[in-house]
């Protein structure tokens, strides 16, 4: 099953899409990998969904990636007498360590790490930013604030802290348990929520030990301040525009999206653009024109993947949402302007042999008008390096490792194929040609470019380029 686009589609599973039949429908409509959101999923249900995805994978004969999205720390206020209060603009409102139910003057904040980190002038956002408070006094066990934007406030609403770095890990005890369960079930990518610092990523890596890619969700202002360090520590990035747009002014989000996508592309780190991409399709079979433009912008920018959240997880039209996103991506990539933008943002290769070969392979394929690039890769690093070049020609990644094939489902332009490792150079070239022919990337008489590492089976040792002609039987011709 060959996609007619290079950007990937990440679809979230949920009540509307967690049956085997619907997962198969979403894959055929265009989903390349699936997200399981642990904010709403038990371990047993997660394992069941992983099993269903693997069943669909076997039926369709294509590797499918699974992303486990950890909940991260959820910061919430306590409860009110009567369940809710009205906060008036300009009023004084205190958050403290007293667990008794609150009123219009105070409420319990069951997070001592917040109270100890708050300083005068710091902003607190309640209920996704609907209510805004400004700290006027902070003593360690309470914070007195002024209500800048008032409104109704009810029990257990969330707290966001755009100005405050709190001494709390991005991984809670629940996240640790969810992560171990997900790794045991065989997920391919783990997304960390509310990352503030590179140390948050290193903590997750200690547990994961290479069993999955580590994706950092950029949704905190604190992460923006240390973006370069977070890029380096991560395997992949996500522009999580929902919470990012709560803690930062909305008008800053588009610019940050471009900055994150371009920064990730420069380093060759896969990057996902997420949240509200086709939001109206939760209840409508067609999106708004603005949503179509939003998806198109991410594709023009060269993001590795675009994501559906509630549209595919809980909406009324999950299959239509995936199919719509697929059509938008195909149309954008047919536009000549798309290639112009992609080429204009191409970065200089890193000063390594493998990166130099990847850049040269892209140039050779376009100079000679070859039919496809084919990379033998054990770890996936060769496929990711070549994808960084955003070559115009199709890219096949041949790997003996099913985990590598599934992880590459996230990466721009990569068509991963699971196959035995090559025995020798002749076998490597012959089977590369056969897979290109079998999957429709090259016909008899056409030329392909093949990359591999010699000796075989050595991860990260890409050091060979070969141009071959596809023969009449699909193997190497002359």
C-alpha positions as CSV (number, residue, x, y, z in Angstrom):
1,X,0.0,0.0,0.0
2,X,1.8,3.1,-1.3
3,X,0.9,6.6,-0.1
4,X,0.7,9.3,-2.7
5,X,2.2,11.9,-0.3
6,X,5.3,12.2,1.9
7,X,3.9,13.9,5.0
8,X,2.5,11.4,7.5
9,X,-0.9,11.3,9.3
10,X,-1.1,10.6,13.0
11,X,-4.6,9.7,14.1
12,X,-5.7,9.5,17.8
13,X,-7.7,6.5,18.8
14,X,-10.7,6.8,21.2
15,X,-14.3,5.9,21.7
16,X,-15.2,6.7,18.1
17,X,-12.3,4.7,16.6
18,X,-11.0,1.9,18.8
19,X,-12.7,-1.0,17.1
20,X,-10.6,-3.2,14.8
21,X,-12.9,-2.4,11.9
22,X,-12.5,1.4,12.4
23,X,-8.8,1.2,12.9
24,X,-8.6,-0.6,9.5
25,X,-10.8,2.0,7.9
26,X,-8.6,4.8,9.3
27,X,-5.4,3.1,8.0
28,X,-6.9,2.6,4.6
29,X,-8.1,6.2,4.5
30,X,-4.6,7.5,5.1
31,X,-3.5,7.1,8.8
32,X,0.2,6.0,9.0
33,X,0.4,5.7,12.7
34,X,-1.9,5.9,15.7
35,X,-1.8,7.8,19.0
36,X,-3.0,6.3,22.3
37,X,-3.7,9.1,24.8
38,X,-3.0,7.8,28.4
39,X,-5.0,10.7,29.9
40,X,-8.1,8.7,29.0
41,X,-6.9,5.1,28.6
42,X,-6.4,2.2,31.1
43,X,-3.6,-0.2,30.8
44,X,-5.9,-3.0,29.8
45,X,-7.6,-0.9,27.1
46,X,-4.2,0.3,25.9
47,X,-3.0,-3.3,25.5
48,X,-6.2,-4.2,23.7
49,X,-5.7,-1.3,21.2
50,X,-2.1,-2.2,20.6
51,X,-3.3,-5.7,19.7
52,X,-5.9,-4.5,17.4
53,X,-3.4,-2.2,15.6
54,X,-1.1,-5.2,15.2
55,X,-3.9,-7.2,13.7
56,X,-4.6,-4.5,11.1
57,X,-0.9,-4.3,10.4
58,X,-0.7,-8.0,9.7
59,X,-3.8,-7.9,7.5
60,X,-2.6,-4.9,5.5
61,X,1.0,-6.0,5.2
62,X,2.4,-2.6,6.2
63,X,4.3,-1.4,9.3
64,X,2.1,0.8,11.5
65,X,3.6,3.0,14.3
66,X,2.0,3.4,17.7
67,X,2.6,6.6,19.8
68,X,1.9,6.4,23.5
69,X,1.1,9.9,24.8
70,X,1.8,10.3,28.5
71,X,-0.5,12.5,30.5
72,X,2.2,14.4,32.4
73,X,1.5,16.5,35.5
74,X,-2.0,17.7,35.8
75,X,-2.1,20.8,38.1
76,X,-5.6,21.5,39.5
77,X,-7.1,23.7,42.2
78,X,-9.3,22.2,45.0
79,X,-13.0,22.4,45.5
80,X,-15.5,25.2,46.5
81,X,-18.4,25.3,48.9
82,X,-21.4,24.8,46.6
83,X,-19.2,23.6,43.7
84,X,-18.5,27.0,42.0
85,X,-17.8,30.7,42.6
86,X,-17.8,33.9,40.5
87,X,-14.5,35.8,40.5
88,X,-14.8,39.5,39.9
89,X,-12.2,41.6,38.0
90,X,-9.9,43.4,40.4
91,X,-10.8,41.2,43.4
92,X,-8.2,39.6,45.7
93,X,-8.1,35.8,45.6
94,X,-5.8,33.5,47.6
95,X,-4.5,30.1,46.7
96,X,-3.2,28.3,49.8
97,X,-2.4,24.9,51.5
98,X,-5.6,24.7,53.5
99,X,-7.6,21.7,52.1
100,X,-11.0,23.0,53.3
101,X,-13.4,23.9,50.5
102,X,-12.9,27.4,49.1
103,X,-15.1,30.5,48.4
104,X,-14.9,33.6,46.4
105,X,-11.8,34.8,48.4
106,X,-9.7,31.6,48.5
107,X,-9.2,28.0,47.3
108,X,-7.0,25.1,48.1
109,X,-4.0,24.5,45.8
110,X,-2.8,20.9,46.4
111,X,0.6,21.5,44.9
112,X,3.2,22.8,47.4
113,X,5.8,22.9,44.6
114,X,3.7,25.7,42.9
115,X,3.3,27.7,46.1
116,X,7.0,27.6,46.8
117,X,7.9,28.6,43.2
118,X,5.4,31.5,42.7
119,X,6.8,35.0,42.9
120,X,5.1,38.5,42.8
121,X,4.2,39.3,39.2
122,X,3.8,35.7,38.1
123,X,0.6,34.8,36.2
124,X,-1.7,31.9,36.9
125,X,-4.2,30.8,34.3
126,X,-7.3,28.8,35.5
127,X,-9.6,26.6,33.3
128,X,-7.6,26.8,30.1
129,X,-6.9,30.5,30.5
130,X,-10.6,31.6,31.0
131,X,-9.6,33.1,34.3
132,X,-6.3,35.0,34.7
133,X,-4.7,35.9,38.1
134,X,-1.6,37.9,38.9
135,X,0.5,37.1,42.0
136,X,0.9,40.1,44.3
137,X,2.3,38.3,47.4
138,X,3.8,34.8,47.8
139,X,4.9,33.3,51.1
140,X,5.6,29.6,50.3
141,X,2.3,28.3,51.8
142,X,0.0,30.7,50.1
143,X,-0.2,33.1,47.1
144,X,-2.3,36.2,47.1
145,X,-3.4,37.2,43.6
146,X,-5.4,39.9,41.9
147,X,-8.1,38.7,39.5
148,X,-7.1,40.2,36.1
149,X,-9.8,38.4,34.1
150,X,-12.6,37.0,36.2
151,X,-15.4,34.6,35.6
152,X,-17.0,31.4,36.9
153,X,-14.7,29.0,38.6
154,X,-15.7,25.5,39.6
155,X,-14.1,22.5,41.3
156,X,-10.9,20.9,40.2
157,X,-10.1,23.2,37.3
158,X,-6.7,23.1,35.8
159,X,-3.9,25.6,36.6
160,X,-1.3,26.8,34.1
161,X,1.8,28.7,35.0
162,X,3.4,30.5,32.0
163,X,5.9,32.5,34.1
164,X,6.9,29.8,36.7
165,X,9.3,26.9,36.4
166,X,8.2,24.4,39.0
167,X,10.5,21.8,40.5
168,X,8.4,18.9,39.3
169,X,9.3,16.2,36.8
170,X,7.4,15.9,33.5
171,X,6.7,12.3,34.5
172,X,4.4,11.6,37.4
173,X,4.0,8.2,39.1
174,X,1.1,7.5,36.8
175,X,3.3,8.3,33.8
176,X,6.0,5.9,35.1
177,X,3.4,3.1,35.3
178,X,1.9,4.0,32.0
179,X,5.3,4.0,30.3
180,X,6.3,0.6,31.7
181,X,2.9,-0.8,30.5
182,X,3.3,0.8,27.1
183,X,6.8,-0.5,26.6
184,X,5.7,-4.0,27.6
185,X,2.9,-3.8,25.0
186,X,5.5,-2.8,22.3
187,X,4.7,0.8,21.5
188,X,7.1,2.5,19.1
189,X,7.2,6.2,20.2
190,X,6.6,7.8,23.6
191,X,5.4,11.4,23.8
192,X,6.3,13.4,27.0
193,X,3.8,16.0,28.0
194,X,4.6,19.4,29.6
195,X,8.4,19.2,29.1
196,X,10.1,22.1,30.7
197,X,13.8,21.2,30.5
198,X,16.1,18.7,28.9
199,X,16.4,16.8,32.2
200,X,12.8,15.7,31.8
201,X,13.7,13.9,28.6
202,X,16.8,12.3,30.1
203,X,14.6,10.9,32.9
204,X,12.4,9.2,30.4
205,X,15.4,7.9,28.4
206,X,16.7,6.1,31.5
207,X,13.5,4.1,31.6
208,X,13.0,3.5,27.9
209,X,16.6,2.4,27.2
210,X,16.2,2.6,23.4
211,X,13.0,0.5,23.3
212,X,11.0,3.4,21.7
213,X,11.7,6.9,20.3
214,X,11.3,9.8,22.7
215,X,9.1,12.7,21.5
216,X,9.0,16.0,23.4
217,X,5.7,17.9,23.3
218,X,6.4,21.6,23.1
219,X,3.6,23.2,25.1
220,X,5.2,25.2,27.9
221,X,6.9,28.6,27.7
222,X,9.7,27.2,29.8
223,X,10.4,24.7,27.0
224,X,10.7,27.6,24.5
225,X,13.4,29.2,26.6
226,X,15.5,26.0,26.3
227,X,14.4,24.8,22.9
228,X,17.8,24.0,21.5
229,X,18.7,21.8,24.4
230,X,15.4,20.0,24.2
231,X,15.9,19.5,20.5
232,X,19.2,17.8,21.1
233,X,17.9,15.5,23.9
234,X,14.8,14.4,21.9
235,X,14.3,11.9,19.1
236,X,11.3,13.7,17.8
237,X,9.2,16.9,18.6
238,X,5.5,17.8,18.7
239,X,4.1,21.3,18.3
240,X,1.3,20.9,20.9
241,X,-0.6,24.0,20.0
242,X,-3.4,23.5,22.5
243,X,-1.6,24.1,25.8
244,X,1.0,26.3,24.1
245,X,-1.9,28.6,23.1
246,X,-3.2,28.7,26.7
247,X,0.1,29.7,28.3
248,X,1.3,32.0,25.6
249,X,-0.6,34.7,23.6
250,X,-2.4,33.1,20.8
251,X,-0.7,35.3,18.2
252,X,2.7,33.9,19.1
253,X,1.8,30.3,18.3
254,X,2.1,30.4,14.5
255,X,5.6,31.9,14.6
256,X,6.6,29.3,17.2
257,X,5.2,26.5,15.1
258,X,7.4,27.6,12.2
259,X,10.4,28.0,14.5
260,X,10.0,24.5,15.9
261,X,9.3,22.8,12.6
262,X,12.4,24.5,11.0
263,X,14.6,23.8,14.0
264,X,13.6,20.1,14.0
265,X,14.1,19.8,10.2
266,X,17.6,21.3,10.5
267,X,18.6,18.7,13.0
268,X,16.9,15.9,11.2
269,X,14.4,15.2,14.1
270,X,10.9,14.2,13.0
271,X,8.3,16.9,14.0
272,X,4.5,16.7,14.3
273,X,2.1,19.6,14.1
274,X,-0.9,18.9,16.4
275,X,-4.2,20.2,17.9
276,X,-7.4,21.5,16.3
277,X,-6.2,20.9,12.8
278,X,-9.7,19.9,11.6
279,X,-11.6,20.6,14.8
280,X,-14.9,21.3,13.2
281,X,-15.0,17.8,11.8
282,X,-15.8,16.5,15.3
283,X,-19.4,17.4,14.5
284,X,-19.3,18.2,10.7
285,X,-18.4,16.0,7.7
286,X,-16.5,18.8,6.1
287,X,-13.9,21.2,7.6
288,X,-13.8,25.0,7.5
289,X,-11.7,26.7,4.8
290,X,-9.4,28.1,7.6
291,X,-8.7,24.5,8.9
292,X,-7.8,23.4,5.4
293,X,-5.3,26.2,5.2
294,X,-4.0,25.3,8.6
295,X,-3.2,21.7,7.6
296,X,-1.8,22.9,4.2
297,X,0.6,25.4,6.0
298,X,2.1,22.5,8.1
299,X,2.6,20.5,4.9
300,X,4.2,23.4,3.0
301,X,6.5,23.9,6.0
302,X,7.8,20.3,5.6
303,X,6.5,18.9,8.9
304,X,7.0,15.1,9.1
305,X,3.4,14.5,10.3
306,X,0.1,16.2,11.0
307,X,-2.1,15.0,13.8
308,X,-5.8,14.5,14.4
309,X,-7.0,14.5,18.0
310,X,-10.6,14.5,19.0
311,X,-11.5,14.5,15.3
312,X,-10.6,10.8,15.0
313,X,-10.8,9.9,18.7
314,X,-14.3,11.1,19.6
315,X,-15.8,12.8,16.6
316,X,-18.8,11.8,14.5
317,X,-16.7,11.5,11.3
318,X,-13.3,9.9,12.1
319,X,-12.9,8.2,8.7
320,X,-13.8,11.4,6.8
321,X,-11.4,13.4,8.9
322,X,-8.5,11.2,8.0
323,X,-9.5,11.1,4.3
324,X,-9.8,14.9,4.2
325,X,-6.4,15.4,5.7
326,X,-5.0,12.9,3.2
327,X,-6.5,14.8,0.3
328,X,-5.2,18.1,1.5
329,X,-1.7,16.7,1.9
330,X,-1.8,15.2,-1.6
331,X,-3.0,18.4,-3.2
332,X,-0.4,20.5,-1.4
333,X,2.5,18.2,-2.4
334,X,1.4,18.4,-6.1
335,X,1.7,22.2,-6.0
336,X,5.0,23.4,-7.5
337,X,5.2,26.0,-4.7
338,X,5.5,23.1,-2.2
339,X,8.8,21.9,-3.7
340,X,10.1,25.5,-4.0
341,X,9.5,26.1,-0.2
342,X,11.0,22.7,0.8
343,X,14.1,23.4,-1.3
344,X,14.5,26.9,0.1
345,X,14.5,25.6,3.7
346,X,17.1,22.8,3.1
347,X,19.9,22.8,5.6
348,X,23.6,22.2,5.0
349,X,24.5,18.6,5.9
350,X,26.1,17.7,9.2
351,X,29.9,17.1,9.0
352,X,29.6,13.3,9.1
353,X,30.2,10.7,6.4
354,X,26.6,9.4,6.6
355,X,25.1,12.9,6.3
356,X,27.4,13.8,3.4
357,X,26.3,10.6,1.6
358,X,22.6,11.4,2.3
359,X,23.0,14.9,0.8
360,X,24.9,13.5,-2.2
361,X,22.3,10.8,-2.8
362,X,19.6,13.4,-3.0
363,X,21.6,15.5,-5.5
364,X,22.5,12.4,-7.6
365,X,18.9,11.2,-7.7
366,X,17.6,14.6,-8.9
367,X,20.5,15.2,-11.4
368,X,20.1,11.8,-13.0
369,X,16.3,11.8,-12.6
370,X,16.4,8.4,-10.9
371,X,13.1,6.7,-9.9
372,X,13.8,6.1,-6.2
373,X,16.2,6.3,-3.3
374,X,16.6,3.0,-1.5
375,X,18.3,2.8,1.9
376,X,19.2,-0.3,3.8
377,X,18.9,0.6,7.5
378,X,19.0,-1.4,10.7
379,X,18.4,1.3,13.3
380,X,16.5,3.7,11.0
381,X,19.1,6.4,11.2
382,X,19.9,6.2,7.5
383,X,16.3,6.7,6.6
384,X,16.0,9.6,8.9
385,X,19.1,11.2,7.5
386,X,17.9,11.0,4.0
387,X,14.4,12.2,4.9
388,X,16.2,15.3,6.4
389,X,17.2,16.2,2.8
390,X,13.5,16.2,1.7
391,X,14.4,14.7,-1.6
392,X,11.9,15.0,-4.5
393,X,12.3,11.3,-5.3
394,X,10.5,8.5,-3.3
395,X,12.5,6.9,-0.5
396,X,12.3,3.2,0.4
397,X,13.8,2.1,3.7
398,X,14.6,-1.6,3.8
399,X,15.1,-3.0,7.3
400,X,15.3,-6.4,9.0
401,X,13.9,-4.9,12.3
402,X,10.1,-4.6,12.6
403,X,10.5,-1.9,15.3
404,X,12.6,0.2,13.0
405,X,10.0,-0.1,10.2
406,X,7.2,1.0,12.6
407,X,9.2,4.0,13.9
408,X,9.9,5.1,10.4
409,X,6.1,5.4,9.9
410,X,6.5,8.8,11.5
411,X,9.2,10.1,9.2
412,X,8.6,12.3,6.1
413,X,8.6,10.5,2.8
414,X,9.8,7.1,4.1
415,X,8.2,4.0,2.8
416,X,9.5,1.3,5.2
417,X,9.7,-2.3,4.1
418,X,10.5,-5.2,6.4
419,X,12.9,-7.7,4.8
420,X,15.8,-9.9,5.8
421,X,19.2,-8.3,6.0
422,X,21.4,-8.4,2.8
423,X,23.8,-11.3,2.6
424,X,26.3,-9.6,0.3
425,X,26.4,-6.6,-2.1
426,X,24.8,-8.5,-5.0
427,X,21.9,-9.6,-2.8
428,X,21.6,-6.1,-1.5
429,X,21.3,-4.5,-4.9
430,X,19.1,-7.2,-6.4
431,X,16.5,-7.2,-3.5
432,X,16.5,-3.4,-3.4
433,X,15.5,-3.4,-7.1
434,X,12.9,-6.1,-6.5
435,X,11.2,-4.1,-3.6
436,X,11.2,-0.9,-5.7
437,X,9.5,-2.8,-8.5
438,X,7.1,-4.7,-6.3
439,X,5.9,-1.6,-4.5
440,X,5.5,0.5,-7.7
441,X,8.5,2.8,-7.2
442,X,10.4,1.7,-10.3
443,X,9.8,-0.2,-13.6
444,X,12.0,-2.3,-15.7
445,X,14.8,-0.2,-17.3
446,X,14.6,2.6,-14.7
447,X,17.5,3.4,-12.4
448,X,17.5,3.6,-8.6
449,X,20.1,4.7,-6.1
450,X,20.9,2.4,-3.2
451,X,22.6,3.2,0.0
452,X,23.9,0.9,2.7
453,X,26.6,0.4,5.3
454,X,29.5,-2.0,4.8
455,X,30.0,-4.4,6.6
456,X,26.3,-5.3,6.8
457,X,24.5,-5.2,10.1
458,X,26.5,-2.3,11.5
459,X,24.1,0.4,12.7
460,X,24.9,4.0,11.6
461,X,27.7,3.0,9.2
462,X,26.2,4.3,5.9
463,X,29.2,4.5,3.6
464,X,28.2,3.1,0.2
465,X,26.1,4.4,-2.8
466,X,25.2,2.3,-5.8
467,X,23.2,3.2,-8.9
468,X,21.4,0.2,-10.4
469,X,19.0,-0.6,-13.2
470,X,15.8,-2.5,-12.5
471,X,15.6,-5.6,-14.7
472,X,12.7,-7.2,-16.6
473,X,12.2,-9.6,-13.7
474,X,12.2,-6.9,-11.1
475,X,15.7,-7.7,-9.9
476,X,19.0,-5.9,-10.9
477,X,19.3,-5.5,-14.6
478,X,22.1,-4.5,-16.9
